[in-house]
Amino acid sequence: SPSVACAAIVNSHTGDSLVLRIDVRQNPALGIWITRGGWHGYEHAALEPTNGASDSLAEAASEGTSALVLPPEEVRAWTIRLCLQSLRPAGE
């Protein structure tokens, strides 16, 4: 579907992957967060669906990009789909 986007984190040694599928009508941008030991020595990678391309509302406004504004007590929900894939046989 044209409204679905996919991103993946792949282990190049094992072929294992974590695939994220999002509906771009709900979350039109994707953040990628990576730390190489900067948080208590741990290494992390994360894919983060988002409704704005900037971390800063002021930056988004100065660039003329839209930012979703929710009135007080309004709730928004969206769906993400995660798929763990392995090239190894089950039980290995």
N, C-alpha and C positions, 0 to 999 in steps of 0.2 A: 504494500500500500504506500502511496506517496506521502502519507502523513506519519509513517513510521521510520525512525532512524535507529541505527545500530552502532554500538561502539563495543570494543572488547579489550580486555587485558589478557595477554597470552604469555604463557611460560614457554620460552623458546627451547628449553631443555626437554620438557616432557610433552609439549603440545597441548597441555591443559589450558582451558580458557574460561573466562567469565565474560559472558556476553550480556549487554544491557540493551534492551529495546524500549524506546520511549515514543510517545505520540507527540510530535512536534507542534501540534495545535495546542497542547496543554503546556509543554515546556520546550520553547523554541531554541534553547541554547544548552550547551553541555560544558560543564566545568571539569577540569582535570587537576587533581591535587596530588602532588608528589613530594615526599620528604625522603632524603637520603641520610637518615640518622639524626635529623634535627629535633626529634621529639623523643627524649629519653633514650636515644641510640637506636630506636626502631626505624625501619624503613617501611613506608606506606605508599600506596597508590590508590586513588579513588576516582571513580567517574560520578559526577554529580549533575543530574538533570536540573535545570533551573529555568526560571521565566525571564531572566535578564542576563545579558552578556557581561555585565560589569559587577565587580564586588562592591562598588561604591554607588549609591544612589546619586550623589552629586556628579560623579563622573558620567554616569548614564545620562543624566539630564544635560550636561554640557556637550555631550556627543550627539544629542538629539535622539537617542534611542529610547524606546518606550520602556517603562517599568510598570509592572502590575501594582496597582494600589488597591488595598483592601480596606473598606470602611470598618469601623470598630465592630468587633464580634462576627464579622463575616468569615466564613470558612470556605476554602477551596480544597479540592481533592484531585489527585491525578493517579495514574497507574504507571508503574514501571514493571518490566518483566525481566527477571534475571534467569540466565540459563548457564549452568555449569556443564562444561563439556570436557571429556577426556578421551584421548586417543588410545589409552591403555585398556586392556581387557578388564572387565569387572572382577573385583576381588584381588587385584594386584596391588 
